[in-house]
Amino acid sequence: MMLADTIWTHARLATMAQARGGLGIVEDGAIVARDGQILYAGPAKALPADLDARQRIDLEGRWVTPGLIDCHTHIVHGGDRAMEFEMRLEGASYADIAAAGGGIVSTVRDTRAAGRDSLVAQTLPRLDALIAEGVTTIEVKSGYGLDETTERCMLEAAALLGQRRKVDVVRTYLGAHALPPEARSDREGYLDLVCERMIPLIAAEGLADAVDAFLEGIAFTQDEVSRVFQAARRAGLPVKLHADQLSDLGGAALAASFKALSADHLEYASEAGAAAMGAAGTVAVILPGAFYVLRERQAPPIEAFRRHGVALAVATDCNPGTAPITSILATMNMAATFFRLTVEECLLGVTRVAAQALGRSARIGTLEPGKACDLAIWDIERPAELVYRLGFNPLWQRIYRGS
């Protein structure tokens, strides 16, 4: 007799397992966990006869999904930019806001002024809001320090979040987010810092799991991003890219050429870019929160992604300026409403595909044996409720690593 820790019975499972098709639904299901991992997830009638557990929990027909994954956030930062939001409503332009000391420069200033403990304290309420909606894994980017001290501080703060809460934190170094104010006249010098100093240091010290960059007219060029990605490749770190958000500068194709885990935003991605991503297996991370806050009109080319077999992930993009959003459920509704993603695409986009976008498919994202026992248990009648409702959180219980 094999003794497990917990058996959940009388459950309806959306396993997200690719082999089961669709959402991988099992109507009368059971899940068995031991030592934080799933031993069994499938039909109750097929439970191995030699399995018993220290506790059995009757879910009374509730739905179970994998714990949700927010695969693109900037959740660690100092201060806020509510004043800018108010200014935009009163008609101020981006230039007006920048002239008043706003924009990313203000967040850099506030983040540099905050110590590591302050950054953790400011971030925890935002993280708690996501956890309350069933999030068990979150990606956290740096990129608001733009100097060695503060970038390290942000990545260390992100690691501390995983110690203060039961959540898996995936860290991404985003030094090539913007030019810091002191480097406006020395782009090459700043890129030297990112590529020759920071990326090797971060890799050697295990401070981040991936490297990201922002390819855009207001940020960095293709050549500059290529240099960053080459440095990441030498350091053994995978890459991701903020691509084609405001214009088509070939970001999707560039990301694909480096076999990036993901390209994110993508409102202006081309057919050729979508084809390149499909061929490379690069995930498209859709960020409707920024589209909503900025009142954009150009939607990502979802049909092109579908045609070329590009997997679609969905994330909050939680950040202080363009997506001050801490609801993964609302984000799924936005993805469906603005971009016409299906319920299936939305739910896979915050589970199995989100895990793929983080390079964590072997560990999380589906209810399958050998995966981490991260569960979200819902008081709903059908999975579509998780996408269809706004301002409604039907989470019954969140399980992280089996407990």
C-alpha positions in Angstrom: 0.0 0.0 0.0 1.4 3.4 -1.0 0.6 6.1 1.5 0.1 9.6 0.0 -0.5 12.9 1.8 -3.9 13.9 0.4 -6.5 12.5 -1.9 -9.1 14.9 -3.3 -12.2 13.2 -4.6 -15.5 14.1 -6.2 -13.8 16.8 -8.3 -14.3 18.0 -11.8 -10.9 18.5 -13.3 -9.7 20.9 -16.0 -6.3 19.2 -16.1 -5.0 21.3 -19.1 -3.1 18.1 -20.1 -2.4 18.3 -23.8 -2.9 14.6 -24.3 -6.5 14.9 -23.1 -7.3 17.7 -25.6 -9.0 21.0 -24.9 -9.1 21.8 -21.2 -8.4 18.2 -20.4 -11.7 17.8 -18.6 -12.4 14.9 -16.2 -15.9 15.0 -14.9 -15.6 12.7 -11.9 -12.0 13.1 -11.0 -9.5 12.6 -8.2 -6.1 14.0 -7.4 -3.4 12.4 -5.2 -0.5 14.2 -3.8 2.6 13.3 -1.9 5.6 15.4 -0.9 4.2 18.4 -2.9 3.9 16.5 -6.1 0.9 15.0 -8.0 1.0 11.2 -8.0 -2.3 10.8 -9.8 -4.8 13.1 -11.5 -7.6 11.5 -13.5 -10.9 9.6 -13.3 -11.8 8.5 -9.8 -12.7 5.1 -11.1 -9.1 4.6 -12.2 -7.5 5.4 -8.9 -4.8 2.8 -8.2 -6.1 0.3 -5.7 -2.9 0.4 -3.7 -3.1 4.1 -2.9 -4.2 5.5 0.4 -3.7 8.9 2.1 -3.3 10.5 5.4 -6.3 12.7 4.6 -9.2 12.5 2.1 -11.0 15.7 1.0 -14.4 15.5 -0.7 -14.7 18.5 -3.1 -18.4 17.9 -3.7 -18.2 18.5 -7.4 -16.1 21.6 -7.3 -13.8 22.4 -10.3 -10.0 22.1 -10.0 -7.5 23.7 -12.3 -3.8 24.0 -12.0 -2.7 26.9 -9.9 -2.8 30.0 -12.1 0.5 31.5 -13.5 1.0 35.2 -14.1 3.9 35.0 -16.6 4.6 38.7 -17.2 4.7 41.3 -14.4 6.7 44.3 -13.2 5.1 43.9 -9.7 8.2 44.9 -7.7 8.6 48.7 -7.8 8.6 51.8 -5.6 5.8 54.3 -5.6 2.9 54.6 -8.0 1.9 56.8 -10.9 -1.7 57.6 -10.0 -0.9 61.3 -10.7 -0.1 60.4 -14.3 -3.4 58.6 -14.7 -5.2 61.7 -13.5 -3.2 63.9 -15.8 -4.0 61.7 -18.8 -7.7 62.0 -18.0 -7.3 65.8 -18.0 -5.7 65.7 -21.5 -2.0 65.7 -20.7 0.2 64.1 -23.4 3.1 61.7 -22.8 5.5 64.7 -23.3 3.6 66.7 -20.7 3.8 63.9 -18.2 7.5 63.4 -18.9 8.1 67.2 -18.5 6.4 67.0 -15.1 8.9 64.3 -14.0 6.6 61.4 -14.7 6.8 58.3 -16.8 9.3 55.5 -16.1 11.8 58.1 -14.8 9.5 58.7 -11.8 9.3 54.9 -11.0 13.1 54.6 -11.4 13.5 57.5 -8.9 11.1 55.9 -6.4 12.5 52.4 -6.8 16.1 53.6 -6.3 14.9 55.5 -3.1 13.3 52.4 -1.7 15.4 49.7 0.1 14.9 46.0 -0.4 12.6 45.7 2.6 10.5 48.6 1.5 10.2 47.1 -2.0 9.0 43.9 -0.4 6.5 45.7 1.8 5.1 47.7 -1.0 4.8 44.7 -3.3 3.1 42.2 -0.9 -0.4 43.7 -1.1 -0.2 43.5 -4.9 1.0 39.9 -4.7 -1.7 39.0 -2.2 -4.4 40.2 -4.6 -3.1 37.8 -7.2 -2.7 34.9 -4.7 -6.3 35.5 -3.7 -7.3 34.6 -7.3 -5.5 31.3 -7.3 -2.0 32.4 -8.6 0.7 30.0 -7.5 3.5 31.1 -9.8 4.5 34.6 -10.8 7.2 36.1 -13.0 8.8 39.2 -11.7 10.9 41.5 -13.8 13.5 44.0 -12.8 14.0 47.1 -14.9 13.1 50.0 -12.7 16.5 50.3 -11.1 18.7 50.6 -14.2 21.8 50.6 -12.2 23.7 47.7 -10.6 22.7 48.3 -7.0 18.9 48.7 -7.6 18.6 46.0 -10.2 20.1 43.6 -7.8 17.9 44.9 -5.0 14.8 44.3 -7.1 15.8 40.7 -7.9 16.6 40.1 -4.3 13.2 41.5 -3.3 11.5 39.3 -5.8 13.2 36.2 -4.2 12.1 37.4 -0.7 8.4 37.4 -1.9 8.7 33.7 -2.4 9.9 33.3 1.2 7.2 35.5 2.6 4.3 33.9 0.7 3.6 30.4 -0.6 4.3 31.2 -4.3 6.8 30.3 -6.9 8.7 33.4 -8.1 10.4 33.3 -11.5 12.8 36.3 -11.8 13.7 38.0 -15.1 16.5 40.6 -15.5 15.2 43.6 -17.6 18.2 45.9 -17.6 17.4 46.9 -21.2 14.1 48.4 -20.3 15.0 52.0 -20.8 18.0 54.3 -20.6 18.5 55.6 -17.1 18.6 59.4 -16.8 22.3 59.5 -16.2 23.0 57.5 -19.4 21.1 59.6 -21.9 24.3 60.8 -23.6 26.1 57.4 -23.3 23.9 54.6 -24.7 27.0 52.5 -25.4 28.3 52.8 -21.9 24.9 51.7 -20.5 24.8 48.7 -22.8 28.3 47.8 -21.7 27.1 47.7 -18.1 24.1 45.5 -19.0 26.0 43.1 -21.3 29.5 42.9 -19.9 28.9 43.4 -16.2 25.3 42.7 -15.2 24.3 39.7 -17.2 27.4 37.7 -16.3 27.1 38.7 -12.7 23.4 37.8 -12.5 24.0 34.4 -14.1 26.9 33.6 -11.9 25.0 34.5 -8.7 21.7 32.9 -9.8 19.8 36.1 -9.4 17.5 35.6 -12.4 16.1 32.9 -14.5 15.9 34.8 -17.8 16.8 38.0 -19.6 14.3 40.4 -21.1 14.6 43.6 -23.2 12.3 46.3 -24.7 12.6 46.7 -28.5 10.8 49.9 -29.4 11.4 53.3 -30.8 11.3 54.7 -27.2 13.6 52.0 -25.9 16.2 49.9 -27.7 17.0 49.0 -31.3 17.3 45.5 -33.0 21.1 45.7 -32.9 21.1 46.7 -29.2 18.7 44.0 -28.2 20.7 41.4 -30.3 23.7 42.4 -28.3 21.8 41.9 -25.0 20.5 38.5 -26.2 24.0 37.4 -27.3 25.3 38.2 -23.8 22.4 36.2 -22.3 23.2 33.3 -24.6 26.9 33.4 -23.5 25.7 33.4 -19.8 23.4 30.4 -20.4 20.2 32.4 -19.7 17.1 32.1 -21.9 15.5 35.3 -23.3 12.2 37.0 -23.6 11.2 40.2 -25.4 8.8 43.2 -25.1 8.1 43.2 -28.9 6.0 45.2 -31.4 3.9 46.9 -28.8 3.8 50.4 -30.3 5.2 49.7 -33.8 6.4 46.9 -36.0 10.2 46.9 -35.6 10.5 43.2 -36.3 10.5 42.2 -32.6 8.6 39.0 -33.1 11.0 37.7 -35.7 14.0 38.8 -33.7 12.7 37.0 -30.6 12.1 33.9 -32.7 15.7 34.0 -34.2 17.0 33.7 -30.6 14.5 30.9 -29.8 13.1 33.2 -27.1 10.8 31.7 -24.5 8.2 34.4 -25.4 7.6 37.6 -27.2 5.1 39.9 -25.3 2.6 42.6 -26.2 2.8 42.1 -30.0 0.0 44.5 -31.0 1.9 45.4 -34.2 3.5 42.0 -35.0 3.4 41.1 -38.7 2.4 37.9 -40.4 6.0 37.1 -41.0 6.7 37.7 -37.3 3.9 35.3 -36.3 5.2 32.7 -38.8 8.7 33.0 -37.3 7.4 32.6 -33.8 5.4 29.5 -34.7 8.4 27.9 -36.3 10.6 28.7 -33.3 8.1 27.6 -30.6 8.2 31.1 -29.1 5.0 31.8 -27.0 3.0 35.0 -27.6 2.2 36.6 -24.3 -0.9 38.7 -24.7 -1.2 41.7 -22.3 -4.7 43.2 -22.6 -4.3 45.3 -19.4 -1.9 47.7 -21.1 -4.1 47.8 -24.1 -7.0 48.8 -21.9 -5.2 51.4 -19.8 -3.5 53.1 -22.7 -6.8 52.9 -24.7 -5.0 51.4 -27.7 -6.8 50.5 -30.9 -4.4 48.1 -32.6 -5.0 44.5 -31.3 -2.4 41.8 -31.6 -2.8 39.6 -34.7 -4.5 36.7 -33.0 -5.7 35.0 -36.2 -2.1 35.1 -37.5 -0.9 33.5 -34.4 -3.5 30.8 -34.7 -2.7 30.2 -38.3 1.0 29.7 -37.5 0.5 27.5 -34.4 1.8 30.1 -31.9 0.8 29.3 -28.4 -1.0 32.1 -26.6 -0.4 33.0 -22.9 -2.2 35.7 -21.0 -0.7 37.9 -18.2 -1.5 41.0 -16.2 1.7 43.0 -17.0 1.2 44.4 -13.5 3.2 47.7 -13.5 2.7 51.2 -12.0 2.3 53.1 -15.3 0.6 51.3 -18.1 -1.1 48.3 -16.4 -1.7 48.9 -12.6 -3.7 45.6 -12.6 -3.6 42.9 -9.9 -6.4 40.6 -11.2 -5.6 37.6 -13.4 -9.3 36.9 -13.7 -10.1 40.4 -15.0 -7.2 40.1 -17.4 -8.7 36.9 -18.9 -12.0 38.7 -19.4 -10.1 41.5 -21.2 -8.3 39.0 -23.4 -11.6 37.5 -24.4 -13.5 40.8 -24.8 -10.8 42.9 -26.6 -9.0 40.3 -28.5 -11.6 37.5 -28.9 -9.6 34.8 -27.3 -11.7 31.8 -26.5 -12.4 30.5 -23.0 -10.1 27.6 -23.7 -7.3 29.9 -24.9 -7.7 32.1 -21.9 -7.5 29.3 -19.4 -4.7 27.5 -21.1 -3.0 30.9 -21.3 -2.7 31.2 -17.5 -1.8 27.6 -16.9 -0.1 25.3 -19.5 1.0 27.9 -22.0 2.1 30.4 -19.2 4.3 27.6 -17.9 5.8 27.2 -21.4 6.4 31.0 -21.6 8.5 30.6 -18.4 10.4 27.5 -19.4 8.6 25.6 -16.6 6.4 23.1 -18.5 8.1 20.1 -16.9 7.1 21.3 -13.4 3.9 23.3 -13.5 0.9 24.3 -15.6 -1.1 21.0 -15.8 -2.6 18.4 -13.5 -0.4 15.4 -14.3 1.7 13.0 -12.3 5.2 14.4 -11.6 4.0 18.0 -11.7 4.0 20.3 -8.6 0.7 19.9 -6.7 -0.4 23.6 -7.2 -4.2 23.7 -7.4 -6.9 26.3 -7.7 -10.3 24.9 -6.5 -13.3 26.8 -7.7 -17.0 27.2 -6.7 -18.3 27.3 -10.2 -20.6 25.3 -12.5 -18.4 25.6 -15.6 -14.9 26.8 -16.4 -16.2 29.7 -18.6 -17.3 31.5 -15.4 -13.6 32.3 -14.7 -13.4 34.3 -17.9 -17.0 35.6 -18.2 -17.5 37.4 -14.9 -15.9 40.7 -13.7 -15.4 41.6 -10.1 -16.2 38.0 -9.0 -13.7 35.7 -7.3 -15.1 32.1 -6.9 -11.9 30.7 -5.5 -12.7 28.1 -2.8 -9.2 27.1 -1.9 -5.7 27.5 -3.2 -3.2 24.6 -2.8 0.5 25.3 -3.1 2.9 22.3 -3.3 0.2 20.0 -1.9 -1.0 22.1 1.1 
